[in-house]
Amino acid sequence: LCEDLFTRINHNEDLDLSYSVEVSYMEIYCERVRDLLNPKSRDSLRVREHPILGPYVENLSKLAVTNFRDIAELMDCGNQARTVACTNMNESSSRSHAVFTIVFTQKRHDAITNLFTEK
């Protein structure tokens, strides 16, 4: 799915269309939210709610990516930063939930009005 997304972006011939892809990766452990793409930050992030857009995590890193390899590398780096502990069944079991988010944005330029629309 991700590889197809970048293939389609790279084959776009409409000069009035542009695309961007951003990712974020967070861990939820013991009611604390951590940014897995910024593992040096040990502070717990706050979950907020925007009146129109809904819930979001304040100060969560969003990194621009240009291909599937970027996504795979960031996911691997984030996985290394996850909280793990020993359990009866597994020596290094993950003790948390993780959410990897991909945000795809399409921007269209209207040549008549010289305005941009985004979705």
QUINOR-V903799 format. One record per residue. SS is DSSP state (@ for helix, = for strand, . for the rest). PHI is phi as a letter, one per 30 degrees, with the letter a starting at -180 (NA if undefined). Layout:
# QUINOR-V903799
SS_PHI ; SS_PHI
This chain:
# QUINOR-V903799
._NA ; @_d ; @_d ; @_d ; @_e ; @_d ; @_d ; @_d ; @_d ; @_d ; ._c ; ._d ; ._c ; ._d ; ._d ; ._d ; =_c ; =_b ; =_b ; =_b ; =_b ; =_b ; =_b ; =_b ; =_b ; =_b ; =_b ; =_c ; =_b ; ._h ; ._i ; =_c ; =_c ; =_b ; =_d ; ._d ; ._c ; ._b ; ._d ; ._d ; ._d ; ._c ; ._d ; ._d ; =_d ; ._c ; =_d ; =_b ; =_b ; =_d ; ._d ; ._c ; ._d ; =_j ; =_d ; =_a ; =_c ; ._d ; ._i ; ._d ; ._d ; ._b ; =_c ; =_d ; =_b ; ._b ; ._a ; @_d ; @_e ; @_e ; @_d ; @_d ; @_d ; @_d ; @_d ; @_d ; @_d ; @_d ; @_d ; @_d ; ._d ; ._d ; ._d ; =_b ; =_a ; ._d ; ._b ; ._d ; ._c ; ._b ; ._d ; ._b ; =_d ; =_d ; ._c ; ._b ; =_c ; =_b ; =_b ; =_c ; =_c ; =_c ; =_c ; =_c ; =_b ; =_c ; =_c ; =_c ; =_c ; =_c ; ._d ; ._d ; ._c ; ._i ; =_c ; =_c ; =_c ; =_b ; ._b
